[in-house]
Amino acid sequence: GEAGPLWVNARRQRAGRGREGRDWTSLSGNLHASLLVTVWCEANQLPRLSLLAGVALAEAICGLRAADGSQAMPRLKWPNDVLFSNRKCAGILVETTPGPAGAFACILGFGVNVASAPLIPGREVTSLSDQHIQTTPLELISGIDGAIRKAMAALAAPDGFTHIRQRWLANAVPMGTRLTVTTGNGAGSGLFAGLDQDGALLLEDETGSLTRITHGDVSACGGVV
């Protein structure tokens, strides 16, 4: 089969999917694209791809300019949502399938509100157009592709994930942002305290203790404390 890298782009989707089984509303003029790549790594290292994809998308958007010439300044929310002022502009869904000889086929699905943002009750959303950033889905794919290739090369180097982690943190919401994490066991909140060496989210409670988060739905529930 195809090993990739291979992009598949759709002008519209009838059944777009987000994380946690949610629907992804696919409006015309927005980006709905998937990238197939093959990676060789240990299974416990696959979650790093979510952070890598987030870094690539954020850096591709940072390469764009607003109408007034200013640089776009998106922020990452763990693991790879892209925000502007706590409003979601983009998300990434990563799916993997084991292959032969220790390889994994990985599909990185990108959804970016380029031209417009859908109306979603109870959720704060925005688009690149709302941020006065004019681009097209194909132009954005080109930027993401270049950023992904650079990030994959960096990941393959010794201590490569350390550099990806540092780049993710450089593009992240500010330290001290209050976050809520919802899992099958309920919801909890804490202050964003960074990532551990494996890329897990760290939340600080009122006693200063850190909790390591490896899965869940994360939302920003307030400003920096």
C-alpha positions in Angstrom: 0.0 0.0 0.0 0.8 3.7 -0.1 3.5 4.6 2.5 3.2 8.4 2.1 3.7 11.2 2.6 0.4 11.6 0.8 -2.1 14.4 1.2 -5.9 14.0 0.6 -7.8 17.2 0.5 -11.6 17.6 0.5 -13.5 20.8 -0.4 -16.3 19.7 1.9 -17.0 16.7 4.2 -20.3 15.1 4.9 -19.2 13.3 8.1 -16.2 15.1 9.5 -14.9 13.8 12.8 -13.1 15.4 15.7 -11.7 14.0 18.9 -13.8 12.2 21.4 -16.2 11.2 18.6 -17.5 14.7 18.1 -18.7 15.9 14.7 -16.5 18.4 12.8 -18.5 20.9 10.8 -17.0 21.3 7.4 -17.8 24.6 5.7 -16.8 25.5 2.2 -13.6 27.5 2.0 -12.1 25.8 5.1 -9.3 23.2 5.2 -10.3 19.5 5.6 -7.3 17.5 4.7 -5.4 14.3 5.9 -1.8 13.4 5.6 -0.6 9.8 5.5 2.9 9.2 6.8 4.7 6.0 7.8 6.8 6.1 11.0 9.0 3.6 12.7 8.9 3.9 16.5 7.8 2.2 19.7 4.0 2.2 20.2 4.4 4.3 23.4 6.0 7.1 21.3 3.0 7.5 18.9 1.3 10.2 21.1 4.3 12.4 20.2 2.8 12.7 16.7 -0.1 14.7 18.1 2.3 17.3 19.5 4.4 17.3 16.4 1.4 17.9 14.2 0.3 20.8 16.4 3.7 22.4 16.2 3.7 22.1 12.4 0.2 23.6 12.1 0.9 26.5 14.5 4.2 27.3 12.8 2.6 27.2 9.4 0.0 29.7 10.6 2.7 31.8 12.2 4.2 32.1 8.7 1.1 33.9 7.5 0.5 37.7 7.8 -2.6 39.5 8.8 -4.0 42.3 6.5 -2.1 44.9 8.5 1.2 43.1 8.0 1.4 41.8 11.6 2.4 38.2 12.2 -0.3 35.7 13.1 0.1 34.6 16.8 -1.9 31.4 17.4 -1.6 29.4 20.6 -1.6 25.6 21.1 -3.9 23.9 23.7 -2.9 20.4 24.5 -2.5 18.3 22.6 -2.9 20.2 19.3 -5.9 22.6 19.2 -5.0 25.9 17.7 -6.5 29.0 19.4 -6.8 32.7 19.0 -7.7 34.4 22.3 -9.1 31.1 23.6 -11.3 30.7 20.5 -10.7 27.4 18.6 -9.6 27.9 15.0 -8.2 24.4 14.2 -7.9 20.8 15.4 -6.0 17.7 14.5 -7.1 14.1 14.7 -4.3 11.4 14.7 -5.1 7.8 13.9 -2.5 5.0 13.6 -2.5 1.4 12.3 0.4 -1.0 12.9 2.2 -2.3 9.9 5.1 -4.7 9.1 8.6 -4.5 10.6 7.7 -2.1 13.4 6.2 0.5 11.1 3.0 2.4 11.8 0.7 4.0 9.2 -0.4 7.3 10.6 -3.1 9.6 9.3 -2.9 13.2 10.5 -6.3 14.8 9.9 -6.3 18.6 9.9 -9.4 20.8 10.2 -8.8 24.5 10.0 -11.4 27.3 9.9 -9.9 29.3 7.1 -12.7 31.3 5.6 -15.4 31.0 8.3 -16.2 29.4 11.7 -19.3 27.3 12.3 -21.8 28.3 14.9 -21.4 25.7 17.7 -23.6 26.3 20.8 -21.5 26.5 24.0 -18.1 26.7 22.1 -15.9 29.7 21.3 -14.7 29.4 17.7 -13.0 31.6 15.2 -11.4 31.5 11.7 -8.3 32.8 10.1 -10.5 35.2 8.2 -11.9 36.5 11.5 -8.3 37.2 12.5 -7.8 39.2 9.2 -5.5 36.5 7.8 -6.2 35.8 4.2 -5.1 32.5 2.7 -6.5 29.5 0.9 -6.7 25.8 2.0 -4.1 24.8 -0.7 -1.7 27.5 0.4 -2.1 26.4 4.0 -1.5 22.8 3.1 1.8 23.8 1.4 2.9 25.5 4.6 1.9 22.6 6.8 3.6 20.1 4.6 6.9 22.0 4.8 6.6 22.4 8.6 5.7 18.7 9.0 8.8 17.6 7.0 11.1 19.8 9.1 9.5 18.6 12.3 9.7 14.9 11.3 13.4 15.4 10.5 13.9 17.1 13.9 12.1 14.2 15.6 14.5 11.7 14.0 17.6 13.4 15.4 19.1 12.5 18.8 17.0 14.1 21.6 14.6 15.0 18.8 11.5 15.0 20.9 13.1 17.4 23.3 13.2 20.0 20.5 9.6 19.3 19.5 8.5 19.7 23.1 10.3 23.0 23.4 8.8 24.3 20.2 5.3 23.2 21.4 5.7 25.1 24.6 6.9 28.1 22.8 3.6 28.2 20.9 1.4 27.1 23.8 -1.1 29.0 25.9 0.6 30.9 28.7 1.8 29.0 31.8 -0.7 29.4 34.5 -3.7 29.3 32.2 -6.5 27.5 34.0 -7.6 24.4 32.2 -10.4 21.9 32.7 -9.8 18.3 31.7 -12.8 16.0 31.1 -12.4 12.2 31.0 -14.7 9.3 31.4 -14.2 9.6 35.1 -15.4 13.2 35.3 -13.8 16.6 35.1 -11.0 18.4 37.0 -9.1 21.6 36.6 -5.8 23.1 37.4 -3.2 25.6 36.1 -1.2 24.8 33.0 2.3 23.8 34.2 3.9 22.6 31.0 4.6 19.1 29.5 6.6 16.3 31.0 9.5 14.7 29.1 7.0 12.3 27.3 4.6 15.1 26.3 1.9 14.5 28.9 0.1 17.6 30.1 1.0 18.8 33.6 -1.6 20.6 35.7 -0.9 22.2 39.1 -3.5 22.2 41.8 -4.0 24.7 44.7 -1.4 22.9 46.8 1.3 23.1 44.1 1.1 19.3 43.3 1.3 18.3 39.7 -1.0 15.9 37.9 0.0 14.2 34.7 -2.6 14.0 32.0 -2.3 11.6 29.1 -5.8 11.7 27.7 -9.0 13.8 27.9 -10.8 16.8 26.5 -9.1 20.0 27.5 -10.7 23.4 27.6 -9.4 26.8 28.8 -11.7 28.0 31.5 -10.1 31.3 32.5 -7.2 33.6 32.1 -3.8 33.4 33.6 -3.7 33.2 37.4 
